[in-house]
């Protein structure tokens, strides 16, 4: 999918570079990697896989954007709809919840790889809009148009992201203060992510650390 969307040259395709790093870390044979790239670019025949975006609601009215890669859209939509419906949510139409999210470039970097000052120096001039500091990682966000430039800036600075992608960043957050509600939301996200065709699930909930910790008890 990365090769199809951005070409088979990893030097010109940040998304593909990230995937290749993960493949290398997982010791995937190079011949498998090259075959997948050639299938994506059309150089080799293969199953036609489509990227589909579903929009819906989880428990408590939490908005969800669900990215799918599938060779059978009928199967995928049926599985996503069933999972949402059985767990207090529902599938919406196109545009139902998209206004709650912004499509942006997102780079996640482990905190032990760099510091905030170095990130600012290397990415702000390249077009990064926001740098978030969490307990164990940093998150760099940028407009889609600057994704390649920021990726290059990180590479030139010797900072290797743990992940880089075009993500749906929630804008209008839904506060969740009830532990049981939080458990239901996290459960449906886990179930969706367990579906074979689902690649990513983005949701606009806002949970305090204390609520998240309570869901694990």
Buried (B, 14 or more C-beta within 10 A) or exposed (E): BBBBEBBBEBEEBBBBBBBBBEBEEEEEEEEEBEBBBBBBBEEEEEEEBBEBEBBBBBBBEBBBBBBBBBEEEEEBBEBBBEBBEEBBBEBBEEEBBBEBBBEBBBBBBEEEBBEEEBBEEBBBEBBBBEBEEEEEBBBBBBBEEBBBBBBBBBBEBEBBBBBBBBBBBBEEBBEBEEBEBBBBBBBBBEBBEEBEBBBBBBBBBBBEEEBEEBBEE
